[in-house]
């Protein structure tokens, strides 16, 4: 399954993909330090939005 087909399936069952992505990232941050997660996801500490935005 690729990201596009997964997105289509999520929308078909009523799950907004962006909300799911945000929840998944928040769960990751609970399990590991934020800088580690940011680096793994390709974010930079100078360009990533502050928490809650």
C-alpha positions as CSV (number, residue, x, y, z in Angstrom):
1,X,0.0,0.0,0.0
2,X,1.3,3.4,-0.8
3,X,0.6,6.7,0.9
4,X,-1.9,7.9,-1.7
5,X,-4.0,4.7,-1.5
6,X,-3.8,4.7,2.3
7,X,-5.1,8.3,2.3
8,X,-8.0,7.4,0.1
9,X,-8.9,4.5,2.3
10,X,-8.7,6.6,5.4
11,X,-11.0,9.2,3.9
12,X,-13.5,6.6,2.8
13,X,-13.9,5.4,6.4
14,X,-14.1,8.9,7.7
15,X,-10.6,9.3,9.2
16,X,-9.0,12.7,8.4
17,X,-5.4,11.8,7.4
18,X,-3.9,15.0,8.8
19,X,-5.4,14.5,12.2
20,X,-4.1,10.9,12.2
21,X,-0.7,12.1,11.3
22,X,-0.6,14.6,14.0
23,X,-1.8,12.1,16.6
24,X,0.9,9.6,15.5
25,X,3.6,12.3,15.8
26,X,2.4,13.2,19.3
27,X,2.5,9.6,20.3
28,X,6.1,9.3,19.0
29,X,7.1,12.3,21.1
30,X,5.8,10.6,24.2
31,X,8.1,7.7,23.5
32,X,11.3,9.5,22.5
33,X,12.8,12.9,22.9
34,X,11.4,15.5,20.5
35,X,14.8,16.3,18.9
36,X,15.2,12.6,18.0
37,X,11.8,12.5,16.4
38,X,12.3,15.8,14.6
39,X,15.5,14.6,13.1
40,X,13.9,11.2,12.1
41,X,11.1,13.1,10.3
42,X,13.3,15.6,8.6
43,X,12.4,18.6,10.7
44,X,14.9,21.2,11.8
45,X,14.7,22.8,15.2
46,X,14.9,26.3,13.5
47,X,12.0,25.7,11.1
48,X,9.7,23.3,13.0
49,X,6.6,25.1,14.5
50,X,6.5,25.3,18.3
51,X,4.2,22.8,20.1
52,X,0.5,23.5,19.9
53,X,0.6,25.2,16.5
